[in-house]
Every structure is written in C-alpha cells, then in structure tokens.
Amino acid sequence: MNVRALVLIASAALLGCRQESRPSRTVDAFLSLQPGMSMQELTNRVGIPDRHAGSGVFRWEYDLGDGSKIMVFPATGEPGRGPYNPYQLQEFSSPVARIKQVRGTNVLWDKMDEKYYQPK
C-alpha cells in the first residue's frame, strides 16, 4: 500500500471519530420541554440525542454550544406497562420523567415529574 492511500484512510478514520461541537444548539429549545411528554415528541422538537448513557439510571444526553449538556431521563415504568427497558430504544412512546441541564457537576436547572421518576 502506498503512503498516499494510507494517509487517506487514516484521515477518513480520524474525521469519522471526531466529535462535532454543537455551537448552534442552545438551551432555549429545551426550556419549553416538560416531563410527561413522550420521548418521540421530545426528539421531534430537539432531534436525536448525542449519546445514550447511564448505568442503572438510563438517560439521553444532548451537548450544547456553551459546553453544558441536557440530560433526559425516560420513565422507569408506567401503570399497566411494566418497567421501561432502556435497551429498546424504539420505546419512544414512553414519557419523559426528568430533564436537566448540567455543566460539569453543577445542575443549572431541573424539571422532574415524581410520578414517573423513581430512581432505584
């Protein structure tokens, strides 16, 4: 393999791994969101999350242009439906239980519905 091909492959791999900043995404789009709305409605308004995270308490995370992030927690269970399965991402009909903005370890704001949010 020649050097030019190797450089092209390495460049493509590095660009594919690069995390894009979200300078255009601001907190304003998230302030109108409320616990109780469906995860589908949330994604229709603000788009798909940047990542899925959590160990024990599953969440979606959105990066904002100011360096903070929005964390969205789905309901842990609904009456008559049983517990929420975080590994079935097609469960967009599940309600949102909690939405909060954080920067590092500081919570900037937090909206929570006790009816749905019951961490273990």
TORFI-581210 format. One record per residue (C-alpha): residue number from 1; residue in one letter; y, z, x. Coordinates in steps of 0.001 Angstrom, whole numbers, plus 524288, in hexadecimal, padded with zeros to 5 digits. Example, Ala and Ser with C-alpha at 12.3 -4.5 7.8 and 13.67 -1.06 7.14 Angstrom:
{1,"A",{7EE6C,81E78,8300C}}
{2,"S",{7FBDC,81BE4,83566}}
***
This chain:
{1,"M",{80000,80000,80000}}
{2,"N",{80D21,7FC7A,8058D}}
{3,"V",{81858,8061F,806F9}}
{4,"R",{820AB,7FFA5,7FC95}}
{5,"A",{81625,8014B,7F228}}
{6,"L",{8141A,80F6A,7F63B}}
{7,"V",{822B2,8123B,7F50E}}
{8,"L",{82324,80BFF,7E77C}}
{9,"I",{81786,813F5,7E2B0}}
{10,"A",{81D0A,820A3,7E845}}
{11,"S",{82A6C,81DF6,7E23F}}
{12,"A",{82484,81B37,7D4EE}}
{13,"A",{81C79,827A6,7D585}}
{14,"L",{8283A,82FF1,7D956}}
{15,"L",{830E0,82A23,7CECA}}
{16,"G",{8265E,82C94,7C4A8}}
{17,"C",{825E3,83B01,7C87C}}
{18,"R",{83486,83CD7,7C87E}}
{19,"Q",{839B0,845D3,7BDEA}}
{20,"E",{8458D,84010,7B772}}
{21,"S",{85130,848A6,7B4CA}}
{22,"R",{855E6,848FA,7A6C9}}
{23,"P",{864B1,84880,7A847}}
{24,"S",{8667A,84302,79AAB}}
{25,"R",{85E43,84D66,793B7}}
{26,"T",{866C8,858CC,78F5C}}
{27,"V",{86474,8652F,787C6}}
{28,"D",{86C2A,85FCA,77C25}}
{29,"A",{86065,8582F,7771E}}
{30,"F",{8584A,864B0,776E9}}
{31,"L",{861FE,86E1B,770A4}}
{32,"S",{85FCC,8687A,76305}}
{33,"L",{850F9,86A26,763F2}}
{34,"Q",{84B24,87582,75C6C}}
{35,"P",{83E32,87CC3,75CA0}}
{36,"G",{835B5,878AC,75134}}
{37,"M",{83847,86A1A,752B1}}
{38,"S",{82C6A,86207,7567E}}
{39,"M",{829B8,85E41,76488}}
{40,"Q",{82A40,85010,75FFA}}
{41,"E",{837F2,851BC,75A88}}
{42,"L",{83C12,8581D,76738}}
{43,"T",{836F1,84CD5,76F78}}
{44,"N",{83D4C,8430E,76633}}
{45,"R",{84A62,84980,768F2}}
{46,"V",{849C0,84C78,77782}}
{47,"G",{83E7A,84447,77CBB}}
{48,"I",{831E1,847B0,78379}}
{49,"P",{831A9,85363,78CA4}}
{50,"D",{8324F,85209,79B55}}
{51,"R",{82648,85A9B,79CD5}}
{52,"H",{81C88,86344,795FD}}
{53,"A",{81B3F,870B2,79C15}}
{54,"G",{8160B,87E24,799C1}}
{55,"S",{80A8D,886B0,79C60}}
{56,"G",{8076F,88E6C,7903D}}
{57,"V",{8142A,88AB7,7897B}}
{58,"F",{814ED,87BD6,788B5}}
{59,"R",{82250,87537,788B9}}
{60,"W",{82965,86863,78A2C}}
{61,"E",{8345D,867A5,79435}}
{62,"Y",{84054,85EDC,79488}}
{63,"D",{848FF,85DD4,7A0A3}}
{64,"L",{857A9,85D74,79E6A}}
{65,"G",{86224,85749,7A6DB}}
{66,"D",{86843,86478,7AA31}}
{67,"G",{85BCA,86946,7B0CB}}
{68,"S",{85740,871CB,7A57E}}
{69,"K",{84B95,86EED,79CE5}}
{70,"I",{847EE,87008,78EA8}}
{71,"M",{83AD6,87628,78B6D}}
{72,"V",{834A5,8735C,77E2B}}
{73,"F",{82946,87BAA,77981}}
{74,"P",{82072,876DF,76E70}}
{75,"A",{81B4D,88033,76425}}
{76,"T",{80F80,88804,7685B}}
{77,"G",{80976,8864B,75AF4}}
{78,"E",{80CA4,8835E,74CDA}}
{79,"P",{80768,88994,74088}}
{80,"G",{7FB9F,881AB,73C35}}
{81,"R",{7FB44,87930,7486C}}
{82,"G",{7F628,88282,752B4}}
{83,"P",{7FB3C,883B8,76099}}
{84,"Y",{802E7,878E9,76717}}
{85,"N",{7FB4B,871A4,7718B}}
{86,"P",{804D1,86E86,77CB8}}
{87,"Y",{7FBA8,86476,7828B}}
{88,"Q",{7FC47,85BC8,77676}}
{89,"L",{809AC,855FC,77873}}
{90,"Q",{8081B,84DD1,76C39}}
{91,"E",{80AE0,85A4F,76474}}
{92,"F",{818F9,8561E,7628D}}
{93,"S",{818C6,85B80,754B1}}
{94,"S",{81877,86972,759FA}}
{95,"P",{82546,870AA,75838}}
{96,"V",{82E22,87471,7635C}}
{97,"A",{82DAE,8832B,7655D}}
{98,"R",{837B9,88511,7700E}}
{99,"I",{84219,87D59,77773}}
{100,"K",{84967,882B5,78317}}
{101,"Q",{851E3,87E2F,78E4C}}
{102,"V",{84FB0,8840A,79BB6}}
{103,"R",{85579,8828F,7A932}}
{104,"G",{84C62,88897,7B314}}
{105,"T",{848BC,895D1,7AD6B}}
{106,"N",{854FC,896D8,7A4FB}}
{107,"V",{853A7,89423,79666}}
{108,"L",{8600F,88D61,791A9}}
{109,"W",{85C58,88D3D,78330}}
{110,"D",{8501B,88F5F,77B2D}}
{111,"K",{84C70,88BAB,76D36}}
{112,"M",{83FCB,89172,76835}}
{113,"D",{838B3,8925A,75B23}}
{114,"E",{8306C,89EC4,75AF5}}
{115,"K",{827F5,898CC,75045}}
{116,"Y",{8227F,88EC0,759D7}}
{117,"Y",{824B9,89482,76754}}
{118,"Q",{81AE6,89F22,76A7C}}
{119,"P",{817B2,89F10,77905}}
{120,"K",{80AF6,8A565,77CBF}}
***
